[in-house]
Amino acid sequence: MQTVTLNDGKTIPQLGFGVFKVDPAETERIVTEALEVGYRHIDTAAIYRNEEGVGRAIAASGIPREELYITTKLWNDRQDDAQAAMAESLEKLGLDYVDLYLIHWPAPSNDKYVGAWESLIELRSQGLTKSIGLANFVVPYLERILKETDVVPAVDQIELHPAHQQPATVELARKNGVAIESWGPLGQAKYPLLEYPELTGPAAAHGKTAAQVVIRWHLQNGYIVFPKTNHKARMIENFEVFDFELSDSEMAAITALEREGMVGGDPHALH
Ligand SMILES: NC(=O)c1ccc[n+]([C@@H]2O[C@H](COP(=O)([O-])OP(=O)(O)OC[C@H]3O[C@@H](n4cnc5c(N)ncnc54)[C@H](OP(=O)(O)O)[C@@H]3O)[C@@H](O)[C@H]2O)c1
């Protein structure tokens, strides 16, 4: 598996498996299937209410802990209570540490995210998480963390797909050595992305599917990506993206699909 080296020296598998909206009752089975397919990087969150299922799948897999990369996230109403929130997540996951812990949203009207970041720095020093980062920190919030604290986040996980590429946030992150994780990499299937000729054309040319072409576009841009699916056939499809390469002109045509097509939540709002 291709990895990305983060600014704290740790490595992260560039392709993983996301479990947003995976039913807690189905999570153990679905994550077990993803691990069977070969995924070793799982992206969950306290608010997904499926950390227990992820934990059960990990325990049943017998895969050595150091071969797995597990991310979870601090929910908005726990920004002043990160130590306890982290303990609850670890308990549900059945783990001693996670690989990456993120502040899920800035929730700017609460004005607690700088303090939450200081708490994550402490959690990392306690060894409860190897790396720390942010999610949905678009320019003003990422800028404030960079200005007011001493630790540069390892990642910023933002909505990112060809229709919504958030260039200003990506540029600020890259300038400061913050890796970008793309959430909603397939447009959450809400955007008719997979029907665009800019994707179906290269798919036909390479003998791949439009979904594989989008995932490849993320990888070639250096983004970390973890598409979600409930279906094993699609888990396999989404994993088979390392045996072809998009040309510069194919990449450019996909990048030109930008249309501020946000499909998820607004980072400026409270969730
Ligand atoms: N930090 C945040 O605020 C945040 C927000 C959202 C997501 N995330 C993370 O990012 C991960 C990925 O994003 P996402 O789950 O929102 O959206 P996504 O991965 O862009 O899209 C998932 C949708 O695409 C469908 N799909 C998957 N593979 C497909 C394929 N090969 N062909 C056609 N359709 C396919 C899935 O349907 P089926 O399941 O029916 O196959 C599902 O409806 C999440 O699971 C979560 O870990 C983070």
PDBQT file of the ligand as one rigid body, heavy atoms in Angstrom, charges set to zero:
ROOT
HETATM    1  N1  LIG A 301     -14.770  14.656   8.603  1.00  0.00    +0.000 N 
HETATM    2  C1  LIG A 301     -15.999  14.715   8.147  1.00  0.00    +0.000 C 
HETATM    3  O1  LIG A 301     -16.775  15.618   8.475  1.00  0.00    +0.000 OA
HETATM    4  C2  LIG A 301     -16.482  13.659   7.205  1.00  0.00    +0.000 A 
HETATM    5  C3  LIG A 301     -17.710  13.826   6.540  1.00  0.00    +0.000 A 
HETATM    6  C4  LIG A 301     -18.132  12.828   5.677  1.00  0.00    +0.000 A 
HETATM    7  C5  LIG A 301     -17.334  11.712   5.475  1.00  0.00    +0.000 A 
HETATM    8  N2  LIG A 301     -16.156  11.550   6.151  1.00  0.00    +0.000 N 
HETATM    9  C6  LIG A 301     -15.297  10.345   5.974  1.00  0.00    +0.000 C 
HETATM   10  O2  LIG A 301     -15.037  10.151   4.580  1.00  0.00    +0.000 OA
HETATM   11  C7  LIG A 301     -15.482   8.841   4.198  1.00  0.00    +0.000 C 
HETATM   12  C8  LIG A 301     -15.906   8.814   2.749  1.00  0.00    +0.000 C 
HETATM   13  O3  LIG A 301     -16.896   9.798   2.478  1.00  0.00    +0.000 OA
HETATM   14  P1  LIG A 301     -18.459   9.485   2.358  1.00  0.00    +0.000 P 
HETATM   15  O4  LIG A 301     -18.729   8.176   2.945  1.00  0.00    +0.000 OA
HETATM   16  O5  LIG A 301     -19.188  10.636   2.917  1.00  0.00    +0.000 OA
HETATM   17  O6  LIG A 301     -18.733   9.499   0.809  1.00  0.00    +0.000 OA
HETATM   18  P2  LIG A 301     -18.105   8.792  -0.503  1.00  0.00    +0.000 P 
HETATM   19  O7  LIG A 301     -17.091   7.789  -0.102  1.00  0.00    +0.000 OA
HETATM   20  O8  LIG A 301     -17.738   9.890  -1.431  1.00  0.00    +0.000 OA
HETATM   21  O9  LIG A 301     -19.387   8.105  -1.134  1.00  0.00    +0.000 OA
HETATM   22  C9  LIG A 301     -20.008   7.015  -0.558  1.00  0.00    +0.000 C 
HETATM   23  C10 LIG A 301     -21.176   6.679  -1.489  1.00  0.00    +0.000 C 
HETATM   24  O10 LIG A 301     -20.668   6.224  -2.736  1.00  0.00    +0.000 OA
HETATM   25  C11 LIG A 301     -21.184   4.944  -3.030  1.00  0.00    +0.000 C 
HETATM   26  N3  LIG A 301     -20.099   4.173  -3.659  1.00  0.00    +0.000 N 
HETATM   27  C12 LIG A 301     -18.984   3.680  -3.065  1.00  0.00    +0.000 A 
HETATM   28  N4  LIG A 301     -18.203   3.054  -3.946  1.00  0.00    +0.000 NA
HETATM   29  C13 LIG A 301     -18.819   3.148  -5.146  1.00  0.00    +0.000 A 
HETATM   30  C14 LIG A 301     -18.499   2.686  -6.434  1.00  0.00    +0.000 A 
HETATM   31  N5  LIG A 301     -17.382   2.004  -6.678  1.00  0.00    +0.000 N 
HETATM   32  N6  LIG A 301     -19.362   2.967  -7.446  1.00  0.00    +0.000 NA
HETATM   33  C15 LIG A 301     -20.499   3.659  -7.221  1.00  0.00    +0.000 A 
HETATM   34  N7  LIG A 301     -20.857   4.123  -6.007  1.00  0.00    +0.000 NA
HETATM   35  C16 LIG A 301     -20.014   3.871  -4.967  1.00  0.00    +0.000 A 
HETATM   36  C17 LIG A 301     -21.640   4.350  -1.711  1.00  0.00    +0.000 C 
HETATM   37  O11 LIG A 301     -22.749   3.504  -1.891  1.00  0.00    +0.000 OA
HETATM   38  P3  LIG A 301     -22.820   2.012  -1.244  1.00  0.00    +0.000 P 
HETATM   39  O12 LIG A 301     -22.419   2.102   0.187  1.00  0.00    +0.000 OA
HETATM   40  O13 LIG A 301     -24.270   1.666  -1.443  1.00  0.00    +0.000 OA
HETATM   41  O14 LIG A 301     -21.905   1.182  -2.070  1.00  0.00    +0.000 OA
HETATM   42  C18 LIG A 301     -22.070   5.599  -0.938  1.00  0.00    +0.000 C 
HETATM   43  O15 LIG A 301     -23.401   5.960  -1.294  1.00  0.00    +0.000 OA
HETATM   44  C19 LIG A 301     -16.637   8.588   5.189  1.00  0.00    +0.000 C 
HETATM   45  O16 LIG A 301     -17.068   7.255   5.219  1.00  0.00    +0.000 OA
HETATM   46  C20 LIG A 301     -16.014   9.078   6.467  1.00  0.00    +0.000 C 
HETATM   47  O17 LIG A 301     -15.080   8.140   6.963  1.00  0.00    +0.000 OA
HETATM   48  C21 LIG A 301     -15.719  12.525   7.003  1.00  0.00    +0.000 A 
ENDROOT
TORSDOF 0
